[in-house]
Amino acid sequence: MALTFAGCGNSPTSNPTAEIVVQRQAGAGSTKAASLVSPPKSGTAPRINPDSVELTALVRNVYEWHVTKYPNYGFPLQVNTPSDSLLTGIDWAAYNKNHAAFKKTGFFSNEFLARHRAIALTIDSSVRQASAEWRNANDGIPLWYSDADDWCNCQDNPDNYWQRLTLRNLQFGADTATFNWTWDEKDGIAPPFSYAMKAKKVNGAWKISYMEGFRNYGTVADYNQRMKQPTVVQLPAVAR
């Protein structure tokens, strides 16, 4: 029996458009800034930056896929039996199915996929070492899950937010790109909101290589330390 938690979001299609990448001044080192539209020479039409357009489409497609087809944490935990509800580690059959779905999209680099599996291995090891008090699936969100959707570091989001993502601080290195995305103010959810990502060009196509939210997961030592911290019990106020 696998334990999974739903992520956030709703569902239609996206049509990445060219006008949403925001220019940044060039930084130090080997990186360089990229605007979506290069300044035209006198009497010529603006030139579209193809890498900016491709990255915009990639990010929007990733989030549409996540919200509409893969709205879960991605690290399914297995329960010993429904009656005792004790977590025993990663449900590897479910995880490997999820991991294959990641790979099939073509959205992610090998580095991202390897890091994702490393997180699963860490969670599995930590759960197996934990005492029963930490492994009760009926106690709410487990220690090994974050309180937010790792894909956006958010709990609330605009409907169909992938259609409104704006890439900012876009900088290129040698076949690499770093940037942040945000969404515009609408539906009562306002900026500033920023989420860091990295991409790598593989065989001429951009792939996501880093997503900020997956830093929410620690090492086995990190989890052990958290389990050693005393639990603070809030006592009710005494009437006088």
Backbone as CSV, one residue per row, in Angstrom:
resi,resn,N_x,N_y,N_z,CA_x,CA_y,CA_z,C_x,C_y,C_z
1,MET,0.853,-1.196,0.000,0.000,0.000,0.000,0.880,1.235,0.000
2,ALA,0.692,2.111,-0.934,1.522,3.312,-1.041,0.778,4.514,-0.495
3,LEU,1.530,5.397,0.127,0.960,6.641,0.657,1.388,7.779,-0.243
4,THR,0.439,8.493,-0.808,0.747,9.632,-1.663,-0.075,10.824,-1.233
5,PHE,0.414,12.015,-1.587,-0.292,13.265,-1.288,-0.464,14.038,-2.577
6,ALA,-1.610,14.639,-2.770,-1.870,15.409,-3.990,-1.177,16.747,-3.933
7,GLY,-0.745,17.225,-5.100,-0.179,18.563,-5.203,-1.267,19.577,-5.497
8,CYS,-0.848,20.794,-5.943,-1.834,21.835,-6.176,-1.967,22.109,-7.663
9,GLY,-3.083,22.723,-8.066,-3.223,23.178,-9.437,-4.479,22.667,-10.103
10,ASN,-4.750,23.201,-11.278,-5.882,22.793,-12.091,-5.382,22.466,-13.485
11,SER,-6.306,22.347,-14.435,-5.877,21.714,-15.690,-6.017,22.278,-17.071
12,PRO,-6.075,23.167,-17.861,-6.144,23.134,-19.338,-4.803,23.161,-20.061
13,THR,-4.810,23.610,-21.294,-3.609,23.560,-22.120,-2.877,24.879,-22.107
14,SER,-1.630,24.840,-22.535,-0.844,26.071,-22.549,-0.326,26.341,-23.942
15,ASN,-0.159,27.591,-24.236,0.447,28.022,-25.488,1.545,29.013,-25.166
16,PRO,2.799,28.548,-24.977,3.876,29.461,-24.634,4.017,30.544,-25.680
17,THR,4.109,31.763,-25.218,4.259,32.883,-26.121,5.591,33.554,-25.903
18,ALA,5.965,34.401,-26.805,7.325,34.901,-26.828,7.588,36.073,-25.926
19,GLU,6.554,36.728,-25.450,6.800,38.007,-24.822,7.048,37.968,-23.320
20,ILE,7.274,36.786,-22.716,7.264,36.756,-21.271,8.634,36.661,-20.616
21,VAL,9.711,36.663,-21.365,11.031,36.616,-20.746,11.514,38.031,-20.489
22,VAL,11.994,38.277,-19.288,12.394,39.616,-18.880,13.908,39.751,-18.945
23,GLN,14.372,40.810,-19.540,15.794,41.034,-19.734,16.469,41.386,-18.412
24,ARG,17.712,40.918,-18.266,18.536,41.293,-17.130,19.880,41.762,-17.636
25,GLN,20.474,42.735,-16.930,21.790,43.206,-17.307,22.811,42.097,-17.103
26,ALA,23.838,42.066,-17.932,24.840,41.009,-17.879,25.543,40.997,-16.544
27,GLY,25.772,39.778,-16.012,26.481,39.630,-14.753,27.956,39.388,-14.990
28,ALA,28.646,39.089,-13.884,30.084,38.868,-13.973,30.367,37.459,-14.456
29,GLY,31.624,37.174,-14.757,32.046,35.842,-15.157,31.654,35.523,-16.576
30,SER,31.459,34.186,-16.801,31.214,33.736,-18.163,29.746,33.792,-18.542
31,THR,28.867,34.091,-17.592,27.454,34.133,-17.934,27.116,35.397,-18.690
32,LYS,26.026,35.348,-19.386,25.569,36.523,-20.118,24.061,36.590,-20.037
33,ALA,23.547,37.777,-20.023,22.110,37.960,-19.944,21.490,37.763,-21.309
34,ALA,20.200,37.457,-21.311,19.513,37.263,-22.580,18.146,37.896,-22.523
35,SER,17.854,38.725,-23.478,16.502,39.246,-23.598,15.792,38.449,-24.672
36,LEU,14.483,38.449,-24.597,13.717,37.697,-25.576,13.847,38.305,-26.964
37,VAL,13.839,39.614,-27.029,13.901,40.300,-28.310,15.160,41.151,-28.354
38,SER,16.041,40.880,-29.308,17.251,41.669,-29.448,16.914,43.036,-30.023
39,PRO,17.618,44.089,-29.567,17.346,45.423,-30.117,17.588,45.439,-31.624
40,PRO,16.629,45.914,-32.390,16.802,45.900,-33.843,17.728,47.013,-34.315
41,LYS,18.445,46.740,-35.386,19.186,47.789,-36.058,18.201,48.665,-36.817
42,SER,18.646,49.830,-37.146,17.773,50.764,-37.837,17.230,50.140,-39.121
43,GLY,15.916,50.164,-39.260,15.281,49.671,-40.471,15.092,48.168,-40.529
44,THR,15.406,47.436,-39.422,15.232,45.990,-39.417,14.243,45.579,-38.340
45,ALA,13.694,44.391,-38.468,12.720,43.879,-37.498,13.449,43.299,-36.284
46,PRO,12.811,43.291,-35.101,13.428,42.688,-33.921,13.728,41.202,-34.152
47,ARG,14.792,40.705,-33.505,15.176,39.309,-33.646,14.837,38.559,-32.350
48,ILE,14.079,37.487,-32.464,13.682,36.701,-31.310,14.848,35.840,-30.840
49,ASN,15.071,35.789,-29.533,16.085,34.922,-28.954,15.514,33.506,-28.859
50,PRO,15.994,32.564,-29.673,15.366,31.231,-29.689,15.528,30.470,-28.382
51,ASP,16.650,30.661,-27.673,16.838,29.960,-26.401,15.817,30.430,-25.372
52,SER,15.542,31.717,-25.341,14.547,32.245,-24.409,13.158,31.691,-24.699
53,VAL,12.825,31.621,-25.964,11.523,31.083,-26.358,11.432,29.603,-25.995
54,GLU,12.502,28.849,-26.248,12.495,27.417,-25.951,12.385,27.165,-24.445
55,LEU,13.106,27.943,-23.650,13.044,27.774,-22.202,11.660,28.127,-21.657
56,THR,11.066,29.174,-22.196,9.715,29.543,-21.798,8.745,28.402,-22.069
57,ALA,8.821,27.834,-23.261,7.946,26.719,-23.620,8.213,25.515,-22.722
58,LEU,9.486,25.227,-22.447,9.852,24.090,-21.611,9.257,24.228,-20.208
59,VAL,9.444,25.392,-19.596,8.961,25.596,-18.230,7.445,25.489,-18.174
60,ARG,6.770,26.091,-19.110,5.308,26.014,-19.121,4.831,24.581,-19.326
61,ASN,5.488,23.852,-20.196,5.109,22.459,-20.431,5.356,21.594,-19.194
62,VAL,6.476,21.852,-18.502,6.779,21.112,-17.273,5.662,21.293,-16.255
63,TYR,5.223,22.536,-16.063,4.220,22.791,-15.040,2.828,22.346,-15.457
64,GLU,2.526,22.429,-16.718,1.249,21.874,-17.166,1.232,20.365,-16.935
65,TRP,2.342,19.707,-17.248,2.437,18.260,-17.029,2.315,17.931,-15.548
66,HIS,3.018,18.683,-14.724,2.971,18.419,-13.285,1.550,18.562,-12.741
67,VAL,0.873,19.629,-13.080,-0.444,19.903,-12.503,-1.513,18.965,-13.055
68,THR,-1.470,18.689,-14.344,-2.559,17.930,-14.964,-2.315,16.427,-15.018
69,LYS,-1.043,16.002,-14.979,-0.771,14.576,-15.141,0.080,13.984,-14.021
70,TYR,0.711,14.805,-13.219,1.610,14.289,-12.186,1.499,15.139,-10.928
71,PRO,0.304,15.236,-10.339,0.093,16.153,-9.213,0.383,15.515,-7.861
72,ASN,1.553,14.878,-7.703,1.860,14.273,-6.414,3.296,14.564,-6.014
73,TYR,3.665,14.130,-4.841,4.982,14.439,-4.309,6.104,13.740,-5.068
74,GLY,5.825,12.560,-5.615,6.861,11.864,-6.362,7.698,10.917,-5.538
75,PHE,7.474,10.888,-4.210,8.218,9.979,-3.338,7.214,9.152,-2.537
76,PRO,6.525,8.208,-3.195,5.459,7.451,-2.520,6.034,6.583,-1.406
77,LEU,5.386,6.643,-0.252,5.808,5.849,0.897,4.905,4.627,1.038
78,GLN,5.512,3.541,1.467,4.791,2.289,1.610,4.378,2.085,3.069
79,VAL,3.193,1.526,3.243,2.680,1.218,4.571,2.760,-0.290,4.787
80,ASN,3.155,-0.677,5.987,3.327,-2.099,6.304,2.025,-2.862,6.068
81,THR,0.979,-2.488,6.775,-0.365,-3.027,6.553,-1.359,-1.905,6.811
82,PRO,-2.520,-1.950,6.181,-3.522,-0.903,6.450,-3.913,-0.824,7.917
83,SER,-3.822,-1.940,8.641,-4.261,-1.945,10.030,-3.289,-1.220,10.957
84,ASP,-1.970,-1.369,10.727,-1.032,-0.692,11.632,-0.559,0.662,11.104
85,SER,-0.693,0.905,9.793,-0.387,2.209,9.172,1.046,2.677,9.420
86,LEU,1.976,1.767,9.600,3.369,2.143,9.817,4.112,2.217,8.487
87,LEU,4.737,3.363,8.227,5.530,3.535,7.020,6.778,2.659,7.079
88,THR,7.102,2.036,5.964,8.259,1.137,5.928,9.354,1.615,4.982
89,GLY,9.127,2.695,4.271,10.112,3.202,3.324,9.452,3.578,2.015
90,ILE,10.259,3.830,1.011,9.745,4.153,-0.321,9.067,2.940,-0.939
91,ASP,7.932,3.166,-1.566,7.292,2.130,-2.372,8.009,2.132,-3.723
92,TRP,8.968,1.228,-3.871,9.850,1.279,-5.043,9.133,0.934,-6.342
93,ALA,8.127,0.095,-6.286,7.375,-0.204,-7.511,6.679,1.057,-8.018
94,ALA,6.047,1.788,-7.100,5.377,3.037,-7.484,6.400,4.094,-7.877
95,TYR,7.498,4.178,-7.129,8.504,5.191,-7.447,9.101,4.958,-8.833
96,ASN,9.464,3.729,-9.143,10.074,3.451,-10.445,9.112,3.756,-11.585
97,LYS,7.831,3.561,-11.357,6.839,3.937,-12.359,6.815,5.450,-12.541
98,ASN,6.865,6.178,-11.420,6.909,7.640,-11.485,8.171,8.121,-12.191
99,HIS,9.291,7.514,-11.844,10.578,7.929,-12.413,10.600,7.703,-13.921
100,ALA,10.011,6.596,-14.352,9.911,6.330,-15.791,9.056,7.394,-16.484
101,ALA,8.006,7.856,-15.777,7.163,8.912,-16.339,7.945,10.212,-16.468
102,PHE,8.784,10.535,-15.466,9.664,11.699,-15.555,10.511,11.626,-16.816
103,LYS,11.177,10.492,-16.971,12.129,10.330,-18.074,11.428,10.398,-19.429
104,LYS,10.234,9.833,-19.501,9.509,9.775,-20.768,9.132,11.152,-21.287
105,THR,8.941,12.124,-20.395,8.553,13.460,-20.846,9.622,14.118,-21.710
106,GLY,10.889,13.784,-21.450,11.983,14.466,-22.140,12.264,15.854,-21.606
107,PHE,11.647,16.229,-20.482,11.798,17.574,-19.921,13.028,17.712,-19.022
108,PHE,13.565,16.591,-18.518,14.543,16.660,-17.442,15.886,16.051,-17.844
109,SER,16.961,16.658,-17.323,18.311,16.164,-17.602,18.597,14.934,-16.752
110,ASN,19.655,14.201,-17.130,20.060,13.038,-16.349,20.462,13.432,-14.933
111,GLU,21.040,14.623,-14.783,21.437,15.095,-13.451,20.211,15.267,-12.557
112,PHE,19.149,15.826,-13.114,17.929,16.001,-12.331,17.349,14.647,-11.934
113,LEU,17.297,13.718,-12.872,16.743,12.399,-12.599,17.559,11.664,-11.544
114,ALA,18.894,11.795,-11.618,19.763,11.140,-10.636,19.569,11.748,-9.253
115,ARG,19.437,13.074,-9.197,19.215,13.743,-7.921,17.872,13.333,-7.322
116,HIS,16.869,13.199,-8.149,15.554,12.794,-7.676,15.625,11.394,-7.059
117,ARG,16.317,10.479,-7.714,16.453,9.125,-7.165,17.278,9.132,-5.885
118,ALA,18.278,10.000,-5.811,19.086,10.095,-4.591,18.232,10.545,-3.406
119,ILE,17.292,11.453,-3.654,16.376,11.889,-2.591,15.525,10.710,-2.130
120,ALA,15.028,9.919,-3.084,14.213,8.754,-2.739,15.003,7.769,-1.887
121,LEU,16.250,7.535,-2.244,17.096,6.613,-1.476,17.330,7.132,-0.058
122,THR,17.521,8.442,0.066,17.721,9.047,1.384,16.470,8.901,2.244
123,ILE,15.306,9.214,1.669,14.057,9.084,2.403,13.848,7.636,2.846
124,ASP,14.083,6.703,1.940,13.907,5.291,2.247,14.786,4.871,3.422
125,SER,16.046,5.269,3.390,16.976,4.919,4.458,16.557,5.528,5.785
126,SER,16.133,6.789,5.754,15.739,7.473,6.980,14.484,6.858,7.593
127,VAL,13.490,6.548,6.754,12.253,5.953,7.267,12.553,4.617,7.944
128,ARG,13.402,3.813,7.327,13.713,2.497,7.880,14.427,2.586,9.229
129,GLN,15.137,3.698,9.453,15.853,3.866,10.717,14.992,4.502,11.804
130,ALA,13.879,5.097,11.424,13.072,5.870,12.367,12.266,4.962,13.288
131,SER,12.003,5.463,14.486,11.169,4.727,15.435,9.705,4.816,15.003
132,ALA,8.888,3.943,15.572,7.488,3.835,15.154,6.715,5.137,15.340
133,GLU,7.082,5.923,16.334,6.339,7.165,16.591,6.404,8.138,15.415
134,TRP,7.445,8.032,14.586,7.602,8.917,13.434,7.022,8.310,12.157
135,ARG,6.632,7.044,12.208,6.250,6.341,10.982,4.751,6.060,10.888
136,ASN,3.970,6.714,11.704,2.525,6.496,11.665,1.919,7.321,10.537
137,ALA,1.401,6.654,9.537,0.836,7.343,8.363,-0.421,8.124,8.696
138,ASN,-1.009,7.867,9.856,-2.237,8.563,10.238,-1.978,9.855,10.997
139,ASP,-0.706,10.214,11.150,-0.359,11.411,11.922,-0.234,12.665,11.060
140,GLY,-0.772,12.644,9.861,-0.686,13.815,8.978,0.489,13.705,8.025
141,ILE,0.997,14.845,7.582,2.098,14.856,6.619,3.341,14.286,7.289
142,PRO,3.959,13.252,6.721,5.133,12.645,7.337,6.318,13.608,7.402
143,LEU,7.245,13.302,8.296,8.462,14.090,8.445,9.198,14.255,7.124
144,TRP,9.107,13.262,6.259,9.913,13.233,5.036,9.262,13.963,3.869
145,TYR,8.102,14.535,4.087,7.457,15.358,3.073,7.497,16.811,3.517
146,SER,7.525,17.718,2.562,7.470,19.142,2.885,6.012,19.591,2.969
147,ASP,5.795,20.739,3.589,4.434,21.246,3.765,3.895,21.932,2.509
148,ALA,4.752,22.133,1.520,4.347,22.822,0.291,4.589,21.915,-0.912
149,ASP,4.056,22.308,-2.034,4.329,21.625,-3.296,5.761,21.964,-3.703
150,ASP,6.627,20.940,-3.773,8.037,21.185,-4.102,8.218,21.860,-5.456
151,TRP,7.260,21.686,-6.338,7.396,22.202,-7.694,7.207,23.711,-7.764
152,CYS,6.630,24.288,-6.715,6.456,25.744,-6.712,6.764,26.361,-5.353
153,ASN,7.082,25.517,-4.353,7.262,26.002,-2.982,6.043,26.815,-2.546
154,CYS,4.872,26.337,-2.930,3.653,27.082,-2.642,2.571,26.137,-2.143
155,GLN,1.608,26.698,-1.444,0.420,25.964,-1.042,-0.818,26.467,-1.786
156,ASP,-0.765,27.712,-2.213,-1.842,28.305,-3.015,-1.236,28.817,-4.317
157,ASN,-2.012,28.736,-5.364,-1.529,29.199,-6.661,-2.698,29.621,-7.536
158,PRO,-2.441,30.485,-8.491,-3.512,30.859,-9.425,-3.928,29.661,-10.275
159,ASP,-5.167,29.656,-10.728,-5.612,28.623,-11.652,-4.774,28.669,-12.923
160,ASN,-4.423,27.487,-13.421,-3.692,27.388,-14.696,-2.447,28.280,-14.712
161,TYR,-1.734,28.287,-13.605,-0.654,29.269,-13.462,0.469,29.087,-14.466
162,TRP,0.612,27.891,-15.015,1.678,27.694,-16.001,1.484,28.567,-17.234
163,GLN,0.253,28.970,-17.509,-0.002,29.825,-18.661,0.489,31.251,-18.430
164,ARG,0.807,31.596,-17.175,1.134,32.976,-16.823,2.555,33.124,-16.300
165,LEU,3.365,32.064,-16.357,4.713,32.140,-15.820,5.574,33.119,-16.610
166,THR,6.372,33.878,-15.892,7.320,34.820,-16.478,8.722,34.449,-16.038
167,LEU,9.620,34.282,-16.986,11.009,33.983,-16.652,11.762,35.289,-16.404
168,ARG,12.504,35.341,-15.306,13.272,36.527,-14.938,14.713,36.137,-14.633
169,ASN,15.588,37.161,-14.660,17.002,36.967,-14.318,17.626,35.840,-15.139
170,LEU,17.230,35.739,-16.384,17.715,34.674,-17.257,19.154,34.934,-17.663
171,GLN,20.042,33.983,-17.353,21.448,34.104,-17.707,21.949,32.783,-18.284
172,PHE,22.809,32.915,-19.287,23.341,31.738,-19.972,24.828,31.579,-19.683
173,GLY,25.248,30.303,-19.552,26.659,29.951,-19.531,26.935,29.053,-20.729
174,ALA,27.891,28.161,-20.586,28.210,27.211,-21.661,27.192,26.069,-21.611
175,ASP,26.185,26.144,-22.451,25.111,25.149,-22.510,24.352,25.027,-21.189
176,THR,24.307,26.093,-20.426,23.528,26.114,-19.178,22.732,27.413,-19.116
177,ALA,21.686,27.388,-18.325,20.880,28.586,-18.107,20.370,28.570,-16.672
178,THR,20.374,29.730,-16.044,19.777,29.889,-14.719,18.723,30.985,-14.813
179,PHE,17.662,30.827,-14.052,16.585,31.813,-14.107,15.641,31.589,-12.936
180,ASN,14.746,32.540,-12.747,13.641,32.417,-11.805,12.346,32.579,-12.579
181,TRP,11.312,31.963,-12.086,9.996,32.252,-12.678,9.075,32.830,-11.618
182,THR,8.099,33.558,-12.085,7.071,34.115,-11.220,5.773,34.128,-11.994
183,TRP,4.673,34.430,-11.306,3.405,34.637,-12.011,2.927,36.052,-11.747
184,ASP,2.065,36.524,-12.615,1.573,37.886,-12.468,0.510,37.943,-11.380
185,GLU,0.179,39.163,-10.957,-0.802,39.336,-9.885,-2.210,39.147,-10.435
186,LYS,-2.925,38.203,-9.844,-4.281,37.913,-10.282,-4.909,36.952,-9.281
187,ASP,-6.209,36.971,-9.206,-6.949,36.040,-8.347,-6.551,36.144,-6.879
188,GLY,-6.092,37.311,-6.465,-5.760,37.497,-5.067,-4.424,36.936,-4.645
189,ILE,-3.665,36.354,-5.554,-2.336,35.828,-5.234,-1.310,36.742,-5.891
190,ALA,-0.597,37.491,-5.074,0.202,38.592,-5.599,1.694,38.283,-5.585
191,PRO,2.456,38.862,-6.524,3.912,38.856,-6.417,4.327,39.691,-5.210
192,PRO,5.550,39.738,-4.731,6.651,39.001,-5.376,6.615,37.511,-5.050
193,PHE,6.844,36.709,-6.055,6.960,35.274,-5.905,8.039,34.841,-6.871
194,SER,9.021,34.102,-6.387,10.152,33.748,-7.240,10.590,32.320,-6.945
195,TYR,10.829,31.561,-7.994,11.231,30.161,-7.866,12.409,29.932,-8.798
196,ALA,13.518,29.426,-8.247,14.766,29.288,-9.013,14.817,27.950,-9.746
197,MET,15.305,28.016,-10.975,15.494,26.813,-11.769,16.783,26.929,-12.579
198,LYS,17.258,25.772,-13.046,18.403,25.729,-13.955,18.066,24.774,-15.082
199,ALA,18.697,25.005,-16.212,18.496,24.135,-17.367,19.841,23.859,-18.029
200,LYS,19.888,22.758,-18.745,21.107,22.350,-19.446,20.728,21.961,-20.864
201,LYS,21.558,22.377,-21.820,21.289,22.018,-23.207,21.934,20.665,-23.493
202,VAL,21.106,19.708,-23.898,21.549,18.348,-24.168,21.172,17.994,-25.598
203,ASN,22.176,17.707,-26.413,21.932,17.370,-27.822,21.054,18.414,-28.504
204,GLY,21.329,19.684,-28.179,20.652,20.787,-28.845,19.310,21.169,-28.260
205,ALA,18.868,20.493,-27.184,17.565,20.799,-26.581,17.743,21.096,-25.099
206,TRP,16.973,22.067,-24.591,17.049,22.428,-23.178,16.312,21.405,-22.318
207,LYS,16.931,21.052,-21.184,16.351,20.149,-20.198,16.461,20.807,-18.817
208,ILE,15.470,20.597,-17.978,15.516,21.108,-16.613,16.532,20.296,-15.812
209,SER,17.472,20.983,-15.159,18.509,20.293,-14.390,18.428,20.572,-12.894
210,TYR,17.645,21.575,-12.498,17.557,21.925,-11.076,16.241,22.636,-10.820
211,MET,15.601,22.266,-9.705,14.387,22.944,-9.262,14.534,23.233,-7.778
212,GLU,14.344,24.479,-7.419,14.598,24.957,-6.060,13.883,24.150,-4.985
213,GLY,12.653,23.746,-5.246,11.852,23.102,-4.221,12.395,21.779,-3.725
214,PHE,13.222,21.116,-4.516,13.752,19.828,-4.098,14.906,19.970,-3.106
215,ARG,15.243,21.224,-2.784,16.168,21.457,-1.678,15.476,21.265,-0.334
216,ASN,14.165,21.088,-0.342,13.430,20.868,0.897,13.807,19.546,1.560
217,TYR,14.434,18.649,0.821,14.780,17.333,1.346,16.216,17.328,1.851
218,GLY,16.398,16.736,3.038,17.714,16.728,3.652,18.413,15.389,3.533
219,THR,19.494,15.242,4.305,20.232,13.999,4.393,19.639,13.139,5.510
220,VAL,20.102,11.907,5.620,19.667,11.052,6.716,20.018,11.703,8.048
221,ALA,21.207,12.308,8.121,21.624,12.996,9.354,20.685,14.154,9.681
222,ASP,20.232,14.886,8.660,19.292,15.988,8.888,17.998,15.472,9.522
223,TYR,17.464,14.385,8.987,16.224,13.836,9.523,16.430,13.294,10.932
224,ASN,17.575,12.654,11.162,17.864,12.155,12.511,17.891,13.303,13.518
225,GLN,18.479,14.417,13.110,18.545,15.572,14.004,17.160,16.127,14.302
226,ARG,16.323,16.177,13.294,14.960,16.683,13.494,14.175,15.777,14.429
227,MET,14.407,14.483,14.349,13.689,13.556,15.221,14.173,13.630,16.669
228,LYS,15.365,14.176,16.876,15.904,14.321,18.230,15.402,15.586,18.912
229,GLN,14.889,16.518,18.129,14.440,17.772,18.712,13.212,17.538,19.574
230,PRO,13.156,18.163,20.753,12.008,17.940,21.642,10.727,18.492,21.038
231,THR,9.640,17.805,21.287,8.329,18.255,20.834,7.765,19.250,21.841
232,VAL,7.356,20.409,21.355,6.793,21.431,22.223,5.294,21.223,22.332
233,VAL,4.821,21.012,23.542,3.389,20.803,23.763,2.771,22.100,24.250
234,GLN,1.769,22.599,23.535,1.078,23.837,23.908,-0.030,23.515,24.909
235,LEU,0.168,23.943,26.166,-0.822,23.673,27.203,-1.961,24.683,27.138
236,PRO,-3.178,24.270,27.478,-4.298,25.236,27.458,-4.143,26.270,28.564
237,ALA,-4.683,27.444,28.314,-4.611,28.506,29.316,-5.471,28.138,30.515
238,VAL,-4.991,28.511,31.697,-5.711,28.209,32.930,-6.609,29.393,33.276
239,ALA,-7.878,29.117,33.471,-8.827,30.187,33.812,-8.560,30.678,35.231
240,ARG,-8.631,31.962,35.415,-8.407,32.543,36.734,-9.734,33.117,37.260
